[in-house]
Amino acid sequence: MAFFGPEMPIPALEEDTREFWENCRQHRLTVQRCALCGSFRFAPTPACYECQSFDYEWVESQGIGEVYSWSVTHQAMHPGAIPAVPYNSTVVRLLDCGGAKVLSNLVGVNNEDIRAGMKVKVEWDQISADLSLPRFRPI
């Protein structure tokens, strides 16, 4: 069952994000790493935050991390979010990939039980045959 309702807009496949979404479709969580300075970055962008290089590679994460920060939304701002209210928006710091921080949602936990440092693992939310979104579940 999808985290959000079927009316929720799907991510746009743009030049800079297409490979990320294709990897997600294969249930592979990937993060960009700058080919020049080696820094990791998420979300996918054309240029490195550190050195502004446009050269990068994709590195596959094991998908294990810890809760860095979160908030809970109590009022839906889009009709597709109504079934999930109240829902969390959670920043997960990956334990690999340079500690890249991924914005997602936690599943399998009550919002009031979310804690900083909680260990989590990626889980795939199969939206359609062509789209799978990374969510995280406590481990």
N, CA, C and O of each residue as an XYZ file, in Angstrom:
556
protein
N       0.838     -1.188      0.000
C       0.000      0.000      0.000
C       0.874      1.239      0.000
O       1.797      1.340      0.808
N       0.608      2.165     -0.872
C       1.404      3.381     -0.997
C       1.254      4.263      0.236
O       0.201      4.287      0.873
N       2.313      4.981      0.561
C       2.319      5.878      1.721
C       1.291      6.990      1.541
O       0.545      7.306      2.468
N       1.250      7.586      0.347
C       0.300      8.645      0.026
C      -0.769      8.105     -0.914
O      -0.617      7.023     -1.481
N      -1.847      8.860     -1.077
C      -2.931      8.459     -1.956
C      -2.547      8.536     -3.426
O      -1.521      9.120     -3.773
N      -3.375      7.944     -4.294
C      -3.066      7.894     -5.726
C      -3.101      9.264     -6.408
O      -2.598      9.401     -7.523
N      -3.678     10.273     -5.770
C      -3.733     11.618     -6.366
C      -2.419     12.393     -6.178
O      -2.232     13.458     -6.766
N      -1.517     11.852     -5.359
C      -0.265     12.558     -5.078
C       0.566     12.656     -6.358
O       0.742     11.663     -7.064
N       1.076     13.849     -6.656
C       1.916     13.996     -7.860
C       3.165     13.119     -7.752
O       3.678     12.881     -6.658
N       3.637     12.652     -8.885
C       4.855     11.845     -8.896
C       6.043     12.729     -9.250
O       5.877     13.767     -9.890
N       7.246     12.322     -8.835
C       8.434     13.124     -9.134
C       8.661     13.260    -10.638
O       8.388     12.340    -11.410
N       9.160     14.413    -11.030
C       9.486     14.658    -12.439
C      10.821     13.999    -12.773
O      11.783     14.098    -12.011
N      10.864     13.333    -13.909
C      12.122     12.751    -14.379
C      12.830     13.797    -15.224
O      12.489     14.011    -16.387
N      13.812     14.438    -14.628
C      14.582     15.464    -15.317
C      15.971     14.925    -15.616
O      16.360     13.873    -15.109
N      16.705     15.637    -16.429
C      18.036     15.180    -16.834
C      18.918     14.847    -15.634
O      19.611     13.830    -15.643
N      18.901     15.691    -14.602
C      19.783     15.500    -13.452
C      19.296     14.422    -12.485
O      20.078     13.936    -11.668
N      18.023     14.041    -12.562
C      17.478     13.071    -11.621
C      17.081     11.747    -12.258
O      16.791     10.786    -11.545
N      17.062     11.677    -13.564
C      16.569     10.488    -14.269
C      17.262      9.200    -13.802
O      16.590      8.205    -13.530
N      18.582      9.210    -13.708
C      19.288      7.985    -13.319
C      18.952      7.593    -11.875
O      18.842      6.406    -11.571
N      18.789      8.572    -10.989
C      18.378      8.280     -9.618
C      17.049      7.530     -9.610
O      16.917      6.499     -8.950
N      16.059      8.051    -10.348
C      14.732      7.424    -10.368
C      14.759      6.067    -11.056
O      14.021      5.162    -10.665
N      15.602      5.912    -12.077
C      15.739      4.605    -12.717
C      16.331      3.589    -11.744
O      15.914      2.431    -11.720
N      17.304      4.026    -10.942
C      17.877      3.143     -9.924
C      16.836      2.789     -8.860
O      16.775      1.642     -8.416
N      16.030      3.748     -8.453
C      14.960      3.480     -7.483
C      13.981      2.441     -8.027
O      13.512      1.574     -7.289
N      13.681      2.532     -9.303
C      12.770      1.565     -9.918
C      13.315      0.143     -9.754
O      12.551     -0.818     -9.672
N      14.646      0.025     -9.706
C      15.308     -1.272     -9.511
C      15.580     -1.557     -8.028
O      16.271     -2.516     -7.685
N      15.021     -0.705     -7.158
C      15.204     -0.825     -5.698
C      16.668     -0.683     -5.300
O      17.186     -1.430     -4.469
N      17.313      0.292     -5.915
C      18.707      0.630     -5.605
C      18.746      2.101     -5.190
O      18.435      2.985     -5.988
N      19.132      2.359     -3.930
C      19.260      3.721     -3.438
C      20.659      4.220     -3.789
O      21.651      3.688     -3.291
N      20.740      5.230     -4.637
C      22.039      5.734     -5.087
C      22.189      7.209     -4.739
O      21.215      7.956     -4.644
N      23.446      7.596     -4.554
C      23.807      8.956     -4.179
C      24.916      9.418     -5.117
O      25.788      8.631     -5.487
N      24.884     10.679     -5.497
C      25.952     11.219     -6.343
C      27.215     11.457     -5.514
O      27.154     11.904     -4.369
N      28.364     11.144     -6.127
C      29.663     11.469     -5.533
C      30.449     12.251     -6.570
O      30.555     11.838     -7.725
N      30.993     13.371     -6.157
C      31.780     14.213     -7.050
C      33.022     13.453     -7.501
O      33.748     12.894     -6.679
N      33.262     13.436     -8.810
C      34.424     12.748     -9.359
C      35.714     13.534     -9.112
O      36.807     12.978     -9.219
N      35.593     14.827     -8.781
C      36.777     15.654     -8.563
C      37.203     15.657     -7.094
O      38.354     15.350     -6.785
N      36.286     16.001     -6.188
C      36.665     16.138     -4.772
C      36.173     14.991     -3.896
O      36.581     14.886     -2.740
N      35.300     14.125     -4.426
C      34.846     12.957     -3.683
C      33.707     13.199     -2.708
O      33.313     12.273     -1.999
N      33.161     14.410     -2.647
C      32.066     14.649     -1.704
C      30.761     14.073     -2.253
O      30.528     14.051     -3.462
N      29.928     13.614     -1.337
C      28.624     13.046     -1.689
C      27.575     14.134     -1.622
O      27.701     15.097     -0.866
N      26.522     13.964     -2.434
C      25.434     14.945     -2.387
C      24.092     14.283     -2.680
O      23.977     13.390     -3.520
N      23.100     14.750     -1.966
C      21.732     14.338     -2.171
C      20.885     15.541     -1.806
O      21.119     16.147     -0.760
N      19.946     15.901     -2.596
C      19.351     15.302     -3.760
C      20.236     15.532     -4.988
O      21.119     16.390     -4.972
N      19.993     14.759     -6.049
C      20.804     14.891     -7.249
C      20.787     16.314     -7.815
O      19.731     16.926     -7.973
N      21.958     16.807     -8.107
C      22.120     18.139     -8.699
C      23.210     18.077     -9.759
O      24.034     17.163     -9.742
N      23.225     19.028    -10.673
C      24.251     18.979    -11.726
C      25.655     19.311    -11.236
O      26.628     18.837    -11.822
N      25.792     20.115    -10.175
C      27.115     20.570     -9.737
C      27.365     20.222     -8.279
O      26.441     20.184     -7.467
N      28.622     19.969     -7.964
C      29.049     19.654     -6.607
C      28.870     20.870     -5.695
O      29.184     21.998     -6.076
N      28.366     20.623     -4.495
C      28.203     21.696     -3.506
C      29.555     22.263     -3.067
O      29.668     23.448     -2.754
N      30.576     21.404     -3.048
C      31.886     21.789     -2.509
C      32.787     22.480     -3.530
O      33.364     23.528     -3.241
N      32.910     21.890     -4.733
C      33.889     22.409     -5.688
C      33.273     22.867     -7.009
O      33.985     23.345     -7.892
N      31.967     22.723     -7.146
C      31.211     23.130     -8.332
C      31.536     22.334     -9.593
O      31.198     22.764    -10.696
N      32.185     21.185     -9.447
C      32.464     20.326    -10.588
C      31.155     19.726    -11.106
O      30.233     19.455    -10.337
N      31.096     19.525    -12.419
C      29.933     18.890    -13.031
C      30.155     17.393    -13.256
O      29.285     16.714    -13.800
N      31.309     16.878    -12.843
C      31.631     15.460    -13.025
C      31.258     14.692    -11.761
O      31.649     15.064    -10.654
N      30.498     13.616    -11.943
C      30.082     12.821    -10.789
C      29.861     11.373    -11.204
O      29.825     11.037    -12.387
N      29.715     10.528    -10.186
C      29.372      9.130    -10.380
C      28.273      8.784     -9.386
O      28.078      9.485     -8.393
N      27.560      7.700     -9.660
C      26.518      7.222     -8.754
C      27.096      6.119     -7.890
O      27.750      5.206     -8.394
N      26.853      6.200     -6.577
C      27.314      5.193     -5.633
C      26.083      4.585     -4.968
O      25.202      5.306     -4.499
N      26.028      3.262     -4.932
C      24.886      2.601     -4.311
C      25.071      2.525     -2.803
O      26.114      2.092     -2.313
N      24.056      2.947     -2.081
C      24.044      2.888     -0.620
C      23.484      1.550     -0.168
O      22.696      0.924     -0.877
N      23.895      1.116      1.012
C      23.285     -0.065      1.619
C      21.896      0.269      2.149
O      21.123     -0.630      2.479
N      21.576      1.566      2.232
C      20.250      1.984      2.655
C      20.034      1.948      4.151
O      18.892      1.934      4.612
N      21.107      1.933      4.915
C      21.007      1.943      6.374
C      21.443      3.309      6.868
O      22.457      3.850      6.426
N      20.669      3.859      7.788
C      20.990      5.179      8.297
C      20.394      5.401      9.665
O      19.982      4.463     10.349
N      20.356      6.670     10.052
C      19.762      7.040     11.325
C      18.956      8.314     11.147
O      19.275      9.156     10.308
N      17.912      8.442     11.946
C      17.079      9.634     11.894
C      17.917     10.833     12.332
O      18.479     10.848     13.428
N      17.990     11.818     11.474
C      18.730     13.051     11.754
C      17.770     14.130     12.267
O      18.066     14.848     13.222
N      16.616     14.220     11.604
C      15.601     15.208     11.965
C      14.269     14.760     11.380
O      14.234     13.914     10.486
N      13.172     15.325     11.881
C      11.856     14.986     11.343
C      10.839     16.036     11.757
O      11.050     16.809     12.691
N       9.747     16.038     11.041
C       8.595     16.851     11.420
C       7.353     16.037     11.107
O       7.396     15.099     10.311
N       6.250     16.401     11.736
C       4.987     15.707     11.512
C       3.989     16.726     10.980
O       3.778     17.781     11.579
N       3.381     16.396      9.850
C       2.392     17.253      9.208
C       1.003     16.794      9.623
O       0.663     15.617      9.502
N       0.199     17.741     10.118
C      -1.140     17.423     10.616
C      -2.249     17.916      9.697
O      -3.419     17.595      9.906
N      -1.887     18.698      8.676
C      -2.897     19.214      7.746
C      -2.398     18.996      6.323
O      -1.333     19.486      5.949
N      -3.163     18.270      5.543
C      -2.766     17.971      4.163
C      -2.806     19.239      3.312
O      -3.781     19.990      3.336
N      -1.747     19.457      2.573
C      -1.683     20.590      1.648
C      -1.991     20.152      0.222
O      -2.040     20.975     -0.693
N      -2.200     18.842      0.037
C      -2.535     18.304     -1.267
C      -3.520     17.159     -1.042
O      -3.358     16.411     -0.077
N      -4.536     16.992     -1.895
C      -5.518     15.915     -1.695
C      -4.901     14.521     -1.601
O      -5.432     13.660     -0.899
N      -3.790     14.287     -2.296
C      -3.146     12.980     -2.255
C      -2.529     12.650     -0.913
O      -2.228     11.489     -0.637
N      -2.334     13.666     -0.066
C      -1.733     13.445      1.254
C      -2.770     13.163      2.334
O      -2.413     12.738      3.433
N      -4.046     13.394      2.040
C      -5.095     13.239      3.054
C      -5.084     11.856      3.718
O      -5.200     11.781      4.941
N      -4.949     10.754      2.958
C      -4.975      9.436      3.621
C      -3.827      9.222      4.615
O      -3.949      8.387      5.512
N      -2.733      9.945      4.478
C      -1.558      9.724      5.321
C      -1.506     10.634      6.545
O      -0.706     10.387      7.447
N      -2.331     11.676      6.605
C      -2.271     12.645      7.714
C      -2.658     11.965      9.018
O      -3.641     11.224      9.031
N      -1.929     12.180     10.128
C      -0.676     12.929     10.186
C       0.485     12.059      9.680
O       0.560     10.869      9.986
N       1.376     12.664      8.911
C       2.508     11.917      8.367
C       3.804     12.620      8.707
O       3.828     13.820      8.979
N       4.879     11.855      8.687
C       6.192     12.412      9.006
C       6.986     12.672      7.737
O       6.848     11.965      6.739
N       7.803     13.681      7.797
C       8.847     13.959      6.803
C      10.148     13.839      7.580
O      10.387     14.583      8.531
N      10.975     12.907      7.172
C      12.139     12.549      7.972
C      13.422     12.673      7.162
O      13.493     12.237      6.013
N      14.432     13.275      7.779
C      15.761     13.345      7.184
C      16.566     12.189      7.767
O      16.766     12.104      8.979
N      17.025     11.301      6.888
C      17.828     10.148      7.280
C      19.265     10.404      6.862
O      19.539     10.689      5.696
N      20.186     10.303      7.820
C      21.612     10.399      7.509
C      22.112      8.993      7.253
O      22.131      8.150      8.149
N      22.522      8.750      5.997
C      23.019      7.427      5.620
C      24.322      7.123      6.348
O      25.144      8.016      6.552
N      24.512      5.873      6.738
C      25.740      5.488      7.426
C      26.890      5.257      6.458
O      28.041      5.123      6.874
N      26.578      5.212      5.160
C      27.611      5.160      4.136
C      27.426      6.396      3.254
O      26.712      7.323      3.638
N      28.032      6.422      2.125
C      27.886      7.530      1.166
C      28.149      8.886      1.820
O      27.434      9.857      1.572
N      29.178      8.938      2.653
C      29.603     10.197      3.240
C      28.594     10.817      4.190
O      28.673     12.011      4.480
N      27.646     10.025      4.679
C      26.634     10.568      5.576
C      25.619     11.445      4.873
O      25.013     12.318      5.494
N      25.427     11.219      3.573
C      24.448     12.004      2.818
C      23.102     11.950      3.530
O      22.733     10.921      4.097
N      22.381     13.048      3.499
C      21.085     13.147      4.163
C      19.973     13.068      3.125
O      19.939     13.841      2.167
N      19.065     12.119      3.332
C      17.980     11.836      2.409
C      16.662     12.217      3.070
O      16.390     11.802      4.197
N      15.847     13.000      2.384
C      14.525     13.356      2.879
C      13.533     12.313      2.403
O      13.440     12.041      1.206
N      12.792     11.728      3.331
C      11.842     10.676      3.003
C      10.770     10.632      4.083
O      10.450     11.645      4.705
N      10.224      9.446      4.294
C       9.240      9.212      5.341
C       9.600      7.922      6.052
O      10.184      7.018      5.455
N       9.247      7.834      7.347
C       9.388      6.588      8.087
C       8.068      5.850      8.039
O       6.999      6.451      8.154
N       8.151      4.546      7.868
C       6.976      3.674      7.891
C       7.172      2.660      9.012
O       8.295      2.416      9.452
N       6.072      2.076      9.468
C       6.165      1.046     10.492
C       6.484      1.570     11.873
O       6.980      0.822     12.716
N       6.212      2.838     12.123
C       6.462      3.435     13.434
C       5.438      4.545     13.661
O       5.080      5.268     12.730
N       4.978      4.673     14.876
C       4.090      5.786     15.212
C       4.896      7.075     15.232
O       6.038      7.086     15.689
N       4.320      8.143     14.747
C       5.041      9.417     14.682
C       5.592      9.830     16.040
O       6.688     10.386     16.114
N       4.852      9.568     17.118
C       5.307      9.982     18.443
C       6.474      9.134     18.961
O       7.084      9.474     19.975
N       6.785      8.038     18.274
C       7.895      7.176     18.688
C       9.182      7.451     17.907
O      10.201      6.814     18.174
N       9.161      8.369     16.962
C      10.365      8.701     16.191
C      11.343      9.430     17.104
O      10.956     10.315     17.866
N      12.616      9.046     17.018
C      13.658      9.646     17.845
C      14.906      9.908     17.001
O      15.210      9.159     16.072
N      15.611     10.964     17.332
C      16.903     11.232     16.689
C      17.844     10.070     16.988
O      17.896      9.575     18.114
N      18.578      9.647     15.982
C      19.520      8.549     16.140
C      18.912      7.179     15.919
O      19.641      6.188     15.893
N      17.587      7.088     15.758
C      16.914      5.815     15.508
C      17.491      5.194     14.233
O      17.554      5.853     13.195
N      17.906      3.947     14.309
C      18.459      3.256     13.143
C      17.324      2.826     12.221
O      16.296      2.320     12.671
N      17.531      3.039     10.923
C      16.511      2.751      9.925
C      17.138      2.108      8.691
O      18.343      2.207      8.459
N      16.288      1.449      7.909
C      16.736      0.813      6.665
C      15.739      1.146      5.572
O      14.536      1.234      5.818
N      16.245      1.331      4.368
C      15.386      1.669      3.243
C      14.392      0.544      2.972
O      14.705     -0.639      3.104
N      13.198      0.948      2.592
C      12.125      0.049      2.176
C      11.484      0.707      0.964
O      11.393      1.933      0.910
N      11.044     -0.068      0.004
C      10.565      0.500     -1.252
C       9.046      0.557     -1.303
O       8.355     -0.427     -1.039
N       8.549      1.735     -1.648
C       7.120      2.001     -1.807
C       6.841      1.955     -3.309
O       7.144      2.906     -4.030
N       6.266      0.852     -3.774
C       6.027      0.639     -5.198
C       4.774      1.411     -5.619
O       3.656      0.932     -5.431
N       4.959      2.591     -6.181
C       3.866      3.474     -6.568
C       3.178      2.964     -7.834
O       1.952      2.982     -7.938
N       3.980      2.511     -8.786
C       3.478      1.961    -10.046
C       4.556      1.031    -10.589
O       5.597      0.838     -9.961
N       4.300      0.463    -11.749
C       5.306     -0.415    -12.359
C       6.588      0.342    -12.692
O       7.662     -0.253    -12.775
N       6.471      1.662    -12.883
C       7.610      2.476    -13.290
C       8.196      3.334    -12.184
O       9.218      3.986    -12.396
N       7.576      3.353    -11.005
C       8.037      4.263     -9.949
C       8.037      3.586     -8.590
O       7.017      3.073     -8.129
N       9.204      3.597     -7.958
C       9.377      3.079     -6.610
C      10.076      4.166     -5.803
O      11.095      4.705     -6.236
N       9.531      4.488     -4.630
C      10.091      5.544     -3.801
C      10.751      4.982     -2.551
O      10.214      4.066     -1.929
N      11.911      5.519     -2.174
C      12.547      5.037     -0.942
C      11.847      5.607      0.295
O      11.703      6.821      0.437
N      11.423      4.725      1.172
C      10.927      5.075      2.503
C      11.866      4.367      3.465
O      12.685      3.553      3.038
N      11.765      4.654      4.735
C      12.643      4.010      5.718
C      11.822      3.413      6.848
O      10.774      3.940      7.223
N      12.319      2.296      7.387
C      11.657      1.565      8.469
C      12.672      1.359      9.593
O      13.833      1.051      9.322
N      12.253      1.524     10.852
C      13.171      1.256     11.971
C      13.682     -0.180     11.938
O      12.973     -1.107     11.549
N      14.950     -0.335     12.363
C      15.534     -1.698     12.478
C      15.980     -1.920     13.911
O      16.496     -2.988     14.239
